[in-house]
Amino acid sequence: MESNVTMLTVVACHKWLLDFSFDNNTNLEDVNDAFMTRNIGGIVLIGILTTFGILGNSLVLWIYLMRFRQSNYRTYIIWLSSLDMVNCIGVMPFYFIYLCFPLIMESKYACKIGRSGSYVITLSSALLLIVIAGDRYRKICTPNKKQLSGKQATKCCFIGLIMSVLLSWPTFVMFGKNAVEVGLNDLRGYRCLVADEYADSTYMKVFQVIMSTIALTVTITLTLMYSLIVKGLYRHRKYFINAQGSIKSREACPIPAEMLDRSTRKSTMTLLAVTLCFILSFLPHHVLAIAFFMNKTFECSLGFSGGAAYYTFVWMVFFNTAADPVIYGFSDKRFRYELKRMCKGIRRGQWSFKARRSERSMRSQRSPKSPHSAKSILGKRVHFSFE
């Protein structure tokens, strides 16, 4: 025990390593196992979120691609789910491996791709949510003005992706192998963090300030836009309930309240829930990441228990990748209908994987034979054709 304490007196940061039974024969793999033990909460969390995220987003992509008609709503869901899927099959497995081998980073390029990929996906999602909020605002609060077409919505999504790549390129340069002096048997490990050549530069601090500014701007923009959207929805609903609504209410949201209740309102509330889930997942992670990168002694001050909590909750940023399909299941009746229909068909051995609309959706498009049937069919079309 005495030799163990003497050997570890040079440990300047991770003093919790003193609690492990290391000796003169301890190698880097042994110390790595100690760090992996600390990271076990994050490893389990990422593993669970990855599994459910792949399963859920696979169903979302298939159903929205094959069973939904073309609309802006469908375009946005497909883009969001595609970004989540890339997270699940590319970024999250990288961080899973990173937490398992925190001191043994063999490839600096794998580190660069994994780190920069996470920034690209996060920024793309944030910019896409702003595009979605703008589209919802135009539909609800300025319905008489020109709306985004399907091609324009897709183009906006592509522009957001390109902008996220341009904003994230510094991460590919600055992240890499970061040497860590373990303080035991002259061992040196390598972590996937800010590369040694940029460790003491101001570039990373400037970059984090820029990212914080973007995060704050996105949060404020989404909050303000959805505040106006929800206010507009409330006015529509109030006007629908009270036929004696004021002229001001009619001018603020002149779309017929019935249509909003059955179509735009439903899709808007679904997208609002997705936006809230993203913000609640992203902001805590960003605050913790800023504390880590801006304060060199932050991790050293945590200890084993504090580090275990940090390396668990910091990865809640991936929570929305698994939660979004659940949101669609609860808030999108058409998606829920198609999912149930698929499960029943598979169980009976009668399911077809061809791209075709559901019977209920097809009935909604039949030509009406009378004014009464026209009204009922219009109601069905509004209910299942989200814009």
C-alpha positions as CSV (number, residue, x, y, z in Angstrom):
1,M,0.0,0.0,0.0
2,E,2.9,2.4,0.8
3,S,4.4,1.9,-2.6
4,N,1.0,2.5,-4.2
5,V,0.6,5.8,-2.4
6,T,4.1,6.9,-3.2
7,M,3.7,6.0,-6.9
8,L,0.6,8.1,-7.2
9,T,1.7,11.2,-5.3
10,V,2.4,12.9,-8.7
11,V,-1.3,12.6,-9.7
12,A,-2.3,16.2,-10.1
13,C,-5.8,15.9,-11.5
14,H,-7.6,12.6,-11.2
15,K,-6.9,12.0,-7.5
16,W,-9.7,9.4,-7.4
17,L,-7.2,7.0,-9.0
18,L,-5.7,6.6,-5.5
19,D,-8.7,4.5,-4.6
20,F,-7.7,1.8,-7.2
21,S,-5.1,-0.8,-6.4
22,F,-2.4,0.1,-8.8
23,D,1.3,-0.9,-8.5
24,N,4.5,-0.9,-10.4
25,N,3.1,-3.4,-12.9
26,T,0.1,-1.2,-13.8
27,N,-0.1,-0.4,-17.5
28,L,-2.2,2.1,-19.5
29,E,-5.0,-0.5,-20.1
30,D,-5.5,-0.8,-16.3
31,V,-5.8,2.9,-15.9
32,N,-8.1,3.1,-18.9
33,D,-10.4,0.5,-17.2
34,A,-10.6,2.8,-14.2
35,F,-11.8,5.6,-16.4
36,M,-14.2,3.4,-18.2
37,T,-15.7,2.4,-14.8
38,R,-16.3,6.1,-14.1
39,N,-17.9,6.4,-17.6
40,I,-20.2,3.4,-17.2
41,G,-23.4,5.6,-16.8
42,G,-22.7,7.4,-20.1
43,I,-21.9,4.1,-21.9
44,V,-25.2,2.5,-20.8
45,L,-27.1,5.7,-21.7
46,I,-25.7,6.0,-25.2
47,G,-26.2,2.3,-25.8
48,I,-29.8,2.5,-24.9
49,L,-30.5,5.7,-26.9
50,T,-28.7,4.3,-29.9
51,T,-30.7,1.1,-29.9
52,F,-34.1,2.8,-29.5
53,G,-33.1,5.6,-31.9
54,I,-32.2,3.3,-34.7
55,L,-35.4,1.3,-34.3
56,G,-37.7,4.3,-33.9
57,N,-36.2,6.4,-36.7
58,S,-36.2,3.4,-39.1
59,L,-39.9,3.2,-38.6
60,V,-40.4,6.9,-39.0
61,L,-38.4,7.1,-42.2
62,W,-40.1,4.1,-43.8
63,I,-43.7,5.2,-42.9
64,Y,-43.2,8.9,-43.9
65,L,-41.4,8.0,-47.1
66,M,-43.7,5.3,-48.2
67,R,-47.1,6.1,-46.7
68,F,-47.3,9.9,-46.5
69,R,-48.1,12.2,-49.4
70,Q,-45.7,15.0,-50.3
71,S,-46.0,18.0,-48.0
72,N,-43.7,20.4,-46.2
73,Y,-44.6,18.6,-42.9
74,R,-43.4,15.3,-44.5
75,T,-40.2,16.9,-45.7
76,Y,-39.3,18.3,-42.3
77,I,-40.0,15.0,-40.5
78,I,-37.9,13.1,-43.0
79,W,-35.0,15.5,-42.6
80,L,-35.2,15.5,-38.8
81,S,-35.3,11.7,-38.7
82,S,-32.5,11.4,-41.2
83,L,-30.3,13.6,-39.0
84,D,-31.2,11.5,-36.0
85,M,-30.4,8.3,-37.9
86,V,-27.0,9.6,-38.8
87,N,-26.5,10.4,-35.1
88,C,-27.5,6.9,-34.2
89,I,-25.3,5.0,-36.7
90,G,-22.3,7.3,-36.8
91,V,-21.8,9.8,-34.0
92,M,-23.3,8.0,-31.0
93,P,-21.3,4.7,-31.7
94,F,-18.1,6.9,-31.8
95,Y,-18.8,8.4,-28.4
96,F,-19.7,4.9,-27.1
97,I,-16.2,3.8,-28.1
98,Y,-14.7,7.0,-26.8
99,L,-16.1,6.4,-23.3
100,C,-14.9,2.8,-23.3
101,F,-11.4,3.8,-24.3
102,P,-11.0,7.3,-22.9
103,L,-7.2,7.1,-22.7
104,I,-6.4,5.0,-25.8
105,M,-7.3,7.1,-28.8
106,E,-5.4,5.4,-31.7
107,S,-6.6,7.5,-34.7
108,K,-6.7,11.2,-34.7
109,Y,-8.8,11.2,-37.9
110,A,-11.5,9.1,-36.3
111,C,-11.5,11.6,-33.4
112,K,-11.8,14.5,-35.9
113,I,-14.6,12.9,-37.9
114,G,-16.6,11.9,-34.7
115,R,-16.3,15.3,-33.0
116,S,-16.9,17.4,-36.1
117,G,-19.8,15.1,-37.1
118,S,-21.6,15.8,-33.8
119,Y,-21.3,19.5,-34.3
120,V,-22.6,19.3,-37.9
121,I,-25.6,17.2,-36.9
122,T,-26.5,19.5,-34.0
123,L,-26.2,22.7,-35.9
124,S,-28.1,21.2,-38.9
125,S,-31.0,20.2,-36.5
126,A,-31.0,23.7,-35.0
127,L,-31.1,25.5,-38.3
128,L,-33.7,23.1,-39.6
129,L,-35.9,23.8,-36.6
130,I,-35.7,27.5,-37.4
131,V,-36.8,26.8,-41.0
132,I,-39.7,24.8,-39.6
133,A,-40.7,27.6,-37.2
134,G,-40.6,30.1,-40.0
135,D,-42.8,27.9,-42.1
136,R,-45.3,27.4,-39.2
137,Y,-45.4,31.1,-38.5
138,R,-46.2,31.9,-42.2
139,K,-49.0,29.3,-42.3
140,I,-50.6,30.5,-39.1
141,C,-49.9,34.2,-38.7
142,T,-49.5,35.3,-42.3
143,P,-51.7,32.8,-44.2
144,N,-52.6,35.2,-47.0
145,K,-49.0,35.7,-48.0
146,K,-47.0,33.4,-50.2
147,Q,-46.1,30.1,-48.5
148,L,-43.0,27.9,-48.9
149,S,-43.4,25.4,-51.7
150,G,-42.2,21.8,-51.3
151,K,-39.1,22.6,-53.4
152,Q,-38.3,25.7,-51.4
153,A,-38.7,23.8,-48.1
154,T,-36.2,21.2,-49.3
155,K,-33.8,23.9,-50.6
156,C,-33.9,25.6,-47.2
157,C,-33.0,22.2,-45.5
158,F,-30.0,21.8,-47.8
159,I,-28.9,25.4,-47.1
160,G,-29.1,24.7,-43.4
161,L,-26.9,21.6,-43.8
162,I,-24.3,23.5,-45.8
163,M,-24.2,26.3,-43.3
164,S,-23.7,23.8,-40.4
165,V,-20.7,22.3,-42.3
166,L,-19.2,25.8,-42.8
167,L,-19.7,26.7,-39.2
168,S,-18.3,23.4,-37.9
169,W,-15.1,23.0,-40.0
170,P,-12.9,24.4,-37.2
171,T,-13.7,21.3,-35.1
172,F,-12.1,19.1,-37.7
173,V,-8.9,21.1,-37.4
174,M,-8.8,21.7,-33.6
175,F,-9.9,18.3,-32.3
176,G,-7.5,15.4,-32.2
177,K,-5.2,13.4,-29.9
178,N,-4.7,15.1,-26.6
179,A,-1.9,13.8,-24.4
180,V,-2.7,13.0,-20.8
181,E,0.0,12.5,-18.2
182,V,-1.5,9.8,-15.9
183,G,1.0,10.3,-13.1
184,L,1.6,6.6,-12.7
185,N,4.7,4.6,-13.9
186,D,5.3,7.5,-16.4
187,L,2.3,6.4,-18.4
188,R,0.8,8.7,-21.0
189,G,-2.6,8.3,-22.5
190,Y,-4.3,10.0,-25.5
191,R,-7.8,11.4,-25.4
192,C,-10.1,12.7,-28.1
193,L,-10.2,16.3,-27.1
194,V,-8.6,19.6,-28.3
195,A,-5.4,18.6,-30.1
196,D,-2.1,19.4,-28.2
197,E,-1.1,22.1,-30.7
198,Y,-4.4,24.0,-29.9
199,A,-4.6,23.2,-26.2
200,D,-3.2,26.6,-25.1
201,S,-4.5,28.7,-28.0
202,T,-7.4,31.1,-27.9
203,Y,-9.0,29.5,-31.0
204,M,-11.0,27.0,-29.0
205,K,-12.3,29.7,-26.7
206,V,-13.3,31.9,-29.6
207,F,-15.0,29.0,-31.2
208,Q,-16.9,28.1,-28.1
209,V,-18.0,31.8,-27.7
210,I,-19.3,31.6,-31.3
211,M,-21.1,28.3,-30.6
212,S,-22.6,29.8,-27.4
213,T,-23.8,32.9,-29.4
214,I,-25.4,30.6,-32.0
215,A,-27.1,28.5,-29.3
216,L,-28.5,31.5,-27.5
217,T,-29.7,33.0,-30.8
218,V,-31.4,29.8,-31.9
219,T,-33.1,29.4,-28.5
220,I,-34.4,33.0,-28.4
221,T,-35.5,32.8,-32.0
222,L,-37.4,29.6,-31.6
223,T,-38.9,30.8,-28.3
224,L,-40.2,34.0,-29.8
225,M,-41.5,32.4,-33.0
226,Y,-43.4,29.7,-31.3
227,S,-44.8,32.2,-28.8
228,L,-46.3,34.0,-31.7
229,I,-47.4,30.7,-33.3
230,V,-49.1,29.5,-30.1
231,K,-50.8,32.9,-29.6
232,G,-52.1,32.6,-33.2
233,L,-53.4,29.1,-32.6
234,Y,-55.1,30.3,-29.5
235,R,-56.8,33.2,-31.4
236,H,-58.0,30.7,-34.1
237,R,-59.4,28.4,-31.5
238,K,-61.1,31.3,-29.6
239,Y,-62.6,32.6,-32.8
240,F,-63.9,29.1,-33.7
241,I,-65.5,28.6,-30.3
242,N,-66.9,32.1,-30.2
243,A,-68.6,33.0,-33.5
244,Q,-68.9,36.6,-32.3
245,G,-65.1,37.0,-32.4
246,S,-63.8,40.5,-32.9
247,I,-62.6,41.8,-36.2
248,K,-59.0,42.0,-34.8
249,S,-59.0,38.2,-34.1
250,R,-60.3,37.5,-37.6
251,E,-57.6,39.6,-39.2
252,A,-54.8,38.2,-37.1
253,C,-55.5,34.6,-38.2
254,P,-58.0,34.5,-41.1
255,I,-57.6,30.8,-41.8
256,P,-60.9,28.9,-41.1
257,A,-60.6,27.6,-37.5
258,E,-61.9,24.1,-38.6
259,M,-58.9,23.7,-41.0
260,L,-56.4,24.7,-38.3
261,D,-57.9,22.3,-35.8
262,R,-57.8,19.4,-38.1
263,S,-54.5,19.9,-40.0
264,T,-52.2,22.7,-39.4
265,R,-52.7,22.8,-35.7
266,K,-51.9,19.1,-35.3
267,S,-48.8,19.2,-37.4
268,T,-47.6,22.5,-35.7
269,M,-48.1,21.0,-32.2
270,T,-46.1,17.9,-33.3
271,L,-43.2,20.1,-34.5
272,L,-43.4,22.3,-31.4
273,A,-43.0,19.2,-29.2
274,V,-39.9,18.1,-31.3
275,T,-38.5,21.6,-30.9
276,L,-38.9,21.6,-27.2
277,C,-37.3,18.2,-26.9
278,F,-34.3,19.4,-28.9
279,I,-33.9,22.5,-26.7
280,L,-34.2,20.6,-23.5
281,S,-31.6,18.0,-24.7
282,F,-29.2,20.5,-26.2
283,L,-29.0,23.3,-23.7
284,P,-27.8,21.4,-20.6
285,H,-25.2,19.6,-22.7
286,H,-23.9,22.9,-24.1
287,V,-23.6,24.4,-20.7
288,L,-21.7,21.4,-19.4
289,A,-19.5,21.4,-22.5
290,I,-18.7,25.1,-22.1
291,A,-17.7,24.5,-18.5
292,F,-15.4,21.7,-19.5
293,F,-13.6,23.4,-22.4
294,M,-13.4,26.9,-20.8
295,N,-12.1,25.7,-17.4
296,K,-9.1,23.4,-17.4
297,T,-9.6,22.5,-13.8
298,F,-13.3,21.6,-14.2
299,E,-12.8,17.9,-14.6
300,C,-10.2,17.7,-11.9
301,S,-12.6,19.2,-9.4
302,L,-15.3,16.6,-10.0
303,G,-13.8,13.5,-8.4
304,F,-15.0,10.0,-9.2
305,S,-18.7,10.5,-8.4
306,G,-18.9,14.0,-9.9
307,G,-17.2,12.7,-13.0
308,A,-19.5,9.8,-13.3
309,A,-22.5,12.1,-13.1
310,Y,-21.0,14.5,-15.6
311,Y,-20.2,11.8,-18.1
312,T,-23.7,10.5,-17.8
313,F,-25.8,13.6,-18.1
314,V,-23.7,15.4,-20.7
315,W,-24.8,12.7,-23.2
316,M,-28.5,13.6,-22.7
317,V,-27.9,15.7,-25.8
318,F,-28.8,12.5,-27.7
319,F,-32.1,12.0,-25.9
320,N,-34.1,13.7,-28.7
321,T,-32.8,11.1,-31.2
322,A,-34.8,8.4,-29.4
323,A,-37.6,10.6,-28.2
324,D,-38.7,12.1,-31.5
325,P,-40.2,8.9,-32.8
326,V,-42.2,8.6,-29.6
327,I,-43.4,12.2,-30.1
328,Y,-44.7,11.3,-33.6
329,G,-46.4,8.2,-32.2
330,F,-48.3,10.2,-29.6
331,S,-49.1,13.4,-31.5
332,D,-49.4,12.2,-35.2
333,K,-52.6,10.2,-35.5
334,R,-51.8,9.2,-39.1
335,F,-48.3,7.9,-38.2
336,R,-49.8,5.9,-35.3
337,Y,-52.5,4.5,-37.7
338,E,-49.9,3.4,-40.2
339,L,-47.7,1.9,-37.5
340,K,-50.6,-0.2,-36.1
341,R,-51.6,-1.2,-39.6
342,M,-48.0,-2.4,-40.3
343,C,-47.8,-4.4,-37.1
344,K,-51.2,-6.1,-37.7
345,G,-50.2,-6.9,-41.3
346,I,-46.8,-8.4,-40.3
347,R,-48.5,-10.5,-37.6
348,R,-51.0,-11.8,-40.2
349,G,-48.4,-12.2,-42.9
350,Q,-50.3,-9.8,-45.2
351,W,-48.1,-6.8,-45.1
352,S,-46.9,-5.2,-48.3
353,F,-43.7,-3.1,-48.4
354,K,-44.8,-1.3,-51.5
355,A,-45.2,2.4,-51.3
356,R,-48.9,3.1,-51.2
357,R,-51.3,5.2,-49.1
358,S,-53.5,3.8,-46.5
359,E,-57.2,3.1,-47.4
360,R,-58.3,5.9,-45.2
361,S,-56.0,8.3,-47.0
362,M,-57.1,7.1,-50.4
363,R,-60.8,7.5,-49.4
364,S,-60.1,11.1,-48.5
365,Q,-59.1,11.8,-52.1
366,R,-62.2,10.4,-53.9
367,S,-64.4,12.9,-55.7
368,P,-67.4,13.9,-53.6
369,K,-70.9,12.9,-55.0
370,S,-72.8,15.5,-53.0
371,P,-72.3,18.6,-51.0
372,H,-72.8,16.6,-47.8
373,S,-70.2,14.0,-48.8
374,A,-67.9,16.8,-49.9
375,K,-67.9,18.2,-46.5
376,S,-67.2,14.9,-44.8
377,I,-64.5,14.0,-47.3
378,L,-62.9,17.4,-46.9
379,G,-62.8,16.8,-43.2
380,K,-61.0,13.5,-43.7
381,R,-58.5,15.0,-46.0
382,V,-57.7,17.8,-43.6
383,H,-57.3,15.3,-40.8
384,F,-54.8,13.1,-42.6
385,S,-53.0,15.3,-45.0
386,F,-50.7,17.4,-42.9
387,E,-49.1,20.6,-44.3
